[in-house]
Amino acid sequence: MNGYKIIVAYDFQELSNAALQQAYKLASFVNGSILLLVVMDSDLLALADIFENAHSQKLKKKITDSMERQIAVRLQQVADKATADSGIPVSTRIETGRIYECILNVAREESPRFVVMGRTSRQLSFTRFGSNTMRVVERSNCPVLTIPSVNAITDFRHIVLPIDLTKQTREELFNAISFGLFFDATIHLVSVVMGGISEQKSRIYQKMHKMKQTIEENGVRCTEKLFRKSSTAIHEVILEYAETLQADAVMIMTHQEEIISTSDRYIGAVAHQIINESNVPVISLTSAASVSNNEKTKAWFDKLFGG
């Protein structure tokens, strides 16, 4: 195994178990290992701040330490079973703090190839994802795979890739081709043409066609579909198309917007809605992730294509 890791944000709930199952496939993809990360939510633990005197503070620490020990035992049991089931090395880590901050900090330390997490989670656990998921996607320096439901584990056979007229990065093309090659997947390019220009004369059609040629030249099946702008929201057009194809995943650059924020941590409305409403896993790549993974991606790209 090499140094590539898949971080799974874990909270012992069914959705994070599905995320772990999905991580098996990604770990095989990168020939790497899995890190199970549990975050003890500091906002929840703060409820114990009703303790005021020294004796009560000691009691608080004793309770917190006991909780962490119990979590560590349970987590190690999950990791051991995961390793036995998958044959993939699975390690564990427990942090205390704000959920999204801890996940991002660990990702910066570990430099994983992917972070995998459930899109939402029941709020009965000591960790709560939900709104934290979007914050991780916004700020992550690596691709984030969000799992919408326990039944959404995918083999990545059909991947929908929305494109627009913003600058497409080498990272996006690399991910599409590498997923296509490893999983024997078909990449389905999709976009929406604006204005009254004919579809085949539009800039977006020309761009899509060139991308399709590049993907196919590298041995990956690829289709293209261009919709005309209508009263239907763009994200709905994309997700309806994915449903028609019975797609396994949607891969997005999270700066795919007509109006781009000056902040690299901004997720535009279309990408945000795709992540929130997709019935299949979404692979999200931010501008920050493109910069962070530039050298690593270049090495992969050169190895894969002899560049």
C-alpha positions as CSV (number, residue, x, y, z in Angstrom):
1,M,0.0,0.0,0.0
2,N,1.2,3.5,-0.7
3,G,0.5,6.7,1.2
4,Y,-2.9,7.5,-0.2
5,K,-5.7,7.6,2.4
6,I,-9.5,7.8,2.4
7,I,-10.8,9.7,5.4
8,V,-14.3,8.5,6.4
9,A,-16.2,10.9,8.7
10,Y,-17.8,8.4,11.1
11,D,-20.6,8.6,13.7
12,F,-21.7,4.9,14.1
13,Q,-25.0,5.7,12.3
14,E,-26.2,3.8,9.2
15,L,-25.2,6.5,6.8
16,S,-21.6,6.6,7.9
17,N,-21.5,2.8,7.7
18,A,-22.6,3.2,4.1
19,A,-19.8,5.8,3.7
20,L,-17.4,3.2,5.0
21,Q,-18.6,0.6,2.5
22,Q,-18.2,3.1,-0.3
23,A,-14.7,3.9,0.9
24,Y,-13.7,0.3,0.2
25,K,-14.1,0.9,-3.5
26,L,-12.2,4.2,-3.4
27,A,-9.4,2.7,-1.4
28,S,-9.1,0.0,-4.1
29,F,-9.1,2.8,-6.7
30,V,-6.1,4.6,-5.1
31,N,-4.5,1.4,-3.7
32,G,-4.6,3.0,-0.3
33,S,-6.0,2.7,3.2
34,I,-8.9,4.1,5.2
35,L,-8.9,6.4,8.3
36,L,-12.1,6.3,10.4
37,L,-12.5,9.7,12.0
38,V,-14.9,10.3,14.9
39,V,-15.4,13.9,16.1
40,M,-16.7,14.4,19.6
41,D,-18.8,17.5,19.1
42,S,-17.5,20.3,21.3
43,D,-20.8,22.1,21.0
44,L,-22.5,19.1,22.6
45,L,-19.8,18.6,25.2
46,A,-20.1,22.3,26.1
47,L,-23.4,21.4,27.8
48,A,-21.3,20.0,30.6
49,D,-20.0,23.5,31.3
50,I,-22.7,23.8,34.0
51,F,-19.9,22.4,36.2
52,E,-18.3,25.3,37.9
53,N,-16.2,24.3,40.9
54,A,-13.0,22.3,40.8
55,H,-14.6,19.1,42.0
56,S,-17.3,19.4,39.3
57,Q,-14.6,20.1,36.6
58,K,-12.8,16.9,37.6
59,L,-16.1,15.0,37.3
60,K,-16.6,16.6,33.9
61,K,-13.1,15.5,32.7
62,K,-13.7,12.0,34.1
63,I,-17.0,11.7,32.2
64,T,-15.4,13.0,29.0
65,D,-12.4,10.7,29.3
66,S,-14.7,7.7,29.9
67,M,-16.8,8.6,26.9
68,E,-13.7,8.8,24.7
69,R,-12.4,5.4,25.9
70,Q,-15.8,3.8,25.1
71,I,-15.8,5.4,21.7
72,A,-12.3,4.2,21.0
73,V,-13.2,0.6,21.9
74,R,-16.3,0.7,19.6
75,L,-14.4,2.4,16.8
76,Q,-11.6,-0.1,16.9
77,Q,-14.1,-2.9,16.7
78,V,-15.6,-1.3,13.6
79,A,-12.1,-0.8,12.1
80,D,-11.1,-4.4,12.8
81,K,-14.2,-5.8,11.1
82,A,-13.8,-3.4,8.2
83,T,-10.2,-4.7,7.6
84,A,-11.4,-8.3,7.9
85,D,-14.3,-7.7,5.5
86,S,-12.4,-5.7,2.9
87,G,-8.7,-6.6,3.2
88,I,-7.9,-2.9,3.4
89,P,-6.0,-1.4,6.3
90,V,-8.3,0.7,8.4
91,S,-7.0,3.0,11.2
92,T,-8.9,5.2,13.6
93,R,-8.7,8.7,15.1
94,I,-10.8,10.6,17.6
95,E,-10.9,14.4,17.8
96,T,-12.8,16.8,19.9
97,G,-14.0,20.1,18.5
98,R,-16.3,21.5,15.9
99,I,-17.1,18.7,13.5
100,Y,-16.2,20.4,10.2
101,E,-13.1,22.1,11.6
102,C,-11.7,18.8,12.9
103,I,-12.4,17.0,9.6
104,L,-10.6,19.8,7.7
105,N,-7.7,19.9,10.1
106,V,-7.2,16.1,9.9
107,A,-7.5,16.3,6.1
108,R,-4.8,18.9,6.0
109,E,-2.5,16.7,8.1
110,E,-3.2,13.5,6.3
111,S,-3.4,14.8,2.7
112,P,-6.0,12.1,1.7
113,R,-7.1,11.4,-1.8
114,F,-10.8,11.7,-0.7
115,V,-12.9,12.5,2.2
116,V,-16.1,10.4,2.4
117,M,-19.1,11.4,4.5
118,G,-22.8,11.2,4.7
119,R,-24.8,14.1,3.4
120,T,-27.0,14.2,6.5
121,S,-27.1,12.3,9.8
122,R,-29.6,11.7,12.6
123,Q,-29.0,14.1,15.4
124,L,-29.2,11.4,18.1
125,S,-25.4,10.8,17.9
126,F,-22.7,12.7,19.6
127,T,-21.7,13.9,16.2
128,R,-23.9,15.8,13.8
129,F,-23.1,16.2,10.1
130,G,-25.8,17.8,8.0
131,S,-24.8,21.4,7.7
132,N,-21.2,20.5,8.5
133,T,-21.0,18.4,5.3
134,M,-21.4,21.5,3.1
135,R,-18.7,23.4,5.1
136,V,-16.3,20.5,4.6
137,V,-17.0,20.5,0.8
138,E,-16.6,24.3,0.7
139,R,-13.2,24.3,2.3
140,S,-11.7,20.9,1.6
141,N,-8.3,20.6,-0.1
142,C,-9.2,17.2,-1.5
143,P,-12.2,15.8,-3.3
144,V,-15.2,15.1,-1.1
145,L,-17.6,12.2,-1.8
146,T,-21.0,12.8,-0.2
147,I,-23.4,9.8,0.3
148,P,-27.1,10.8,0.2
149,S,-28.6,7.5,1.6
150,V,-27.7,4.1,2.9
151,N,-28.9,2.6,-0.4
152,A,-26.6,4.9,-2.6
153,I,-23.4,2.9,-2.5
154,T,-22.1,3.0,-6.1
155,D,-19.8,1.0,-8.4
156,F,-19.1,4.2,-10.5
157,R,-20.2,2.6,-13.8
158,H,-22.1,5.7,-15.1
159,I,-20.8,9.1,-14.0
160,V,-22.5,12.4,-14.9
161,L,-20.1,15.3,-15.4
162,P,-21.8,18.7,-15.8
163,I,-19.7,21.3,-17.5
164,D,-19.9,25.0,-18.2
165,L,-17.8,27.8,-19.7
166,T,-15.7,28.4,-16.7
167,K,-12.1,27.2,-17.0
168,Q,-12.1,23.4,-16.7
169,T,-9.0,22.2,-14.8
170,R,-6.7,19.3,-15.6
171,E,-7.8,17.8,-12.3
172,E,-11.4,17.5,-13.5
173,L,-10.5,15.8,-16.7
174,F,-8.0,13.6,-14.9
175,N,-10.6,12.4,-12.4
176,A,-13.1,11.7,-15.2
177,I,-10.6,9.6,-17.2
178,S,-9.1,7.8,-14.2
179,F,-12.5,6.9,-12.8
180,G,-13.6,5.7,-16.2
181,L,-10.5,3.5,-16.7
182,F,-10.5,2.0,-13.2
183,F,-14.2,1.3,-12.9
184,D,-14.8,0.7,-16.6
185,A,-17.2,3.6,-16.4
186,T,-19.0,5.7,-19.0
187,I,-18.7,9.4,-18.5
188,H,-21.8,11.4,-19.4
189,L,-21.1,15.0,-20.2
190,V,-24.0,17.4,-19.8
191,S,-24.6,21.1,-20.0
192,V,-27.2,23.7,-20.7
193,V,-27.0,26.2,-23.6
194,M,-28.0,29.7,-23.0
195,G,-29.6,32.2,-25.3
196,G,-30.9,31.7,-28.9
197,I,-27.8,30.4,-30.6
198,S,-28.0,27.0,-32.2
199,E,-26.7,24.2,-30.0
200,Q,-23.9,23.0,-32.3
201,K,-22.7,26.6,-32.9
202,S,-22.5,27.3,-29.1
203,R,-19.2,27.6,-27.3
204,I,-20.4,25.1,-24.7
205,Y,-21.0,22.5,-27.4
206,Q,-17.5,23.0,-28.9
207,K,-16.0,22.7,-25.4
208,M,-18.0,19.6,-24.6
209,H,-17.2,18.0,-27.9
210,K,-13.4,18.5,-27.3
211,M,-13.7,17.0,-23.8
212,K,-15.5,14.0,-25.2
213,Q,-12.8,13.5,-27.8
214,T,-10.0,13.7,-25.1
215,I,-11.8,11.2,-22.8
216,E,-12.5,8.8,-25.6
217,E,-8.9,9.1,-26.9
218,N,-7.8,7.8,-23.5
219,G,-9.9,4.7,-23.7
220,V,-13.0,5.8,-21.8
221,R,-16.5,5.6,-23.1
222,C,-18.2,9.1,-23.2
223,T,-21.5,10.6,-24.2
224,E,-22.6,14.2,-24.5
225,K,-25.9,15.9,-23.9
226,L,-26.8,19.5,-24.3
227,F,-30.1,20.9,-23.0
228,R,-31.5,24.3,-24.0
229,K,-32.2,26.7,-21.1
230,S,-35.8,26.5,-19.9
231,S,-37.9,27.4,-16.9
232,T,-36.5,24.3,-15.2
233,A,-33.7,25.1,-12.8
234,I,-30.3,24.0,-14.1
235,H,-29.6,21.6,-11.2
236,E,-32.9,20.0,-11.8
237,V,-32.1,19.4,-15.4
238,I,-28.8,17.8,-14.5
239,L,-30.3,15.6,-11.7
240,E,-33.2,14.5,-13.9
241,Y,-30.8,13.6,-16.6
242,A,-28.8,11.6,-14.1
243,E,-31.9,9.8,-13.0
244,T,-32.9,9.0,-16.6
245,L,-29.4,7.4,-17.1
246,Q,-29.7,5.6,-13.8
247,A,-26.3,7.2,-13.1
248,D,-24.2,6.0,-10.2
249,A,-22.6,9.3,-9.3
250,V,-22.3,13.0,-10.3
251,M,-18.9,14.6,-10.5
252,I,-18.8,18.4,-10.1
253,M,-16.4,21.2,-9.9
254,T,-17.9,23.4,-7.2
255,H,-17.1,26.6,-9.1
256,Q,-19.5,25.7,-11.9
257,E,-21.5,28.9,-11.9
258,E,-22.1,31.8,-14.2
259,I,-21.1,34.2,-11.5
260,I,-18.0,33.2,-9.6
261,S,-17.3,34.4,-6.1
262,T,-13.8,35.8,-5.4
263,S,-13.5,33.3,-2.6
264,D,-12.2,29.8,-3.2
265,R,-14.4,28.7,-0.4
266,Y,-17.6,29.6,-2.2
267,I,-20.0,27.0,-3.6
268,G,-22.3,28.4,-6.2
269,A,-26.0,27.7,-6.2
270,V,-26.1,25.0,-8.8
271,A,-23.3,22.9,-7.2
272,H,-24.9,23.4,-3.8
273,Q,-28.3,22.2,-5.0
274,I,-26.8,19.2,-6.7
275,I,-25.0,18.1,-3.5
276,N,-28.1,18.7,-1.4
277,E,-30.7,17.1,-3.8
278,S,-28.9,14.3,-5.6
279,N,-30.1,10.8,-5.1
280,V,-26.7,9.4,-6.0
281,P,-23.3,10.1,-4.5
282,V,-21.6,13.4,-5.5
283,I,-17.9,13.8,-6.0
284,S,-17.1,17.4,-5.3
285,L,-13.9,19.2,-6.2
286,T,-13.3,22.8,-5.1
287,S,-10.8,25.3,-6.4
288,A,-8.8,24.7,-3.3
289,A,-8.7,21.0,-3.9
290,S,-7.4,21.6,-7.5
291,V,-4.5,23.7,-6.1
292,S,-3.7,21.4,-3.2
293,N,-3.6,18.2,-5.4
294,N,-1.8,19.8,-8.3
295,E,1.5,18.0,-7.9
296,K,-0.1,14.7,-6.8
297,T,-2.5,14.8,-9.7
298,K,0.3,15.6,-12.1
299,A,2.2,12.6,-11.0
300,W,-0.9,10.4,-11.4
301,F,-1.7,12.0,-14.8
302,D,1.9,11.4,-16.1
303,K,2.0,7.9,-14.8
304,L,-1.4,7.1,-16.4
305,F,-0.8,8.8,-19.7
306,G,2.9,8.9,-20.0
307,G,3.1,12.7,-19.9
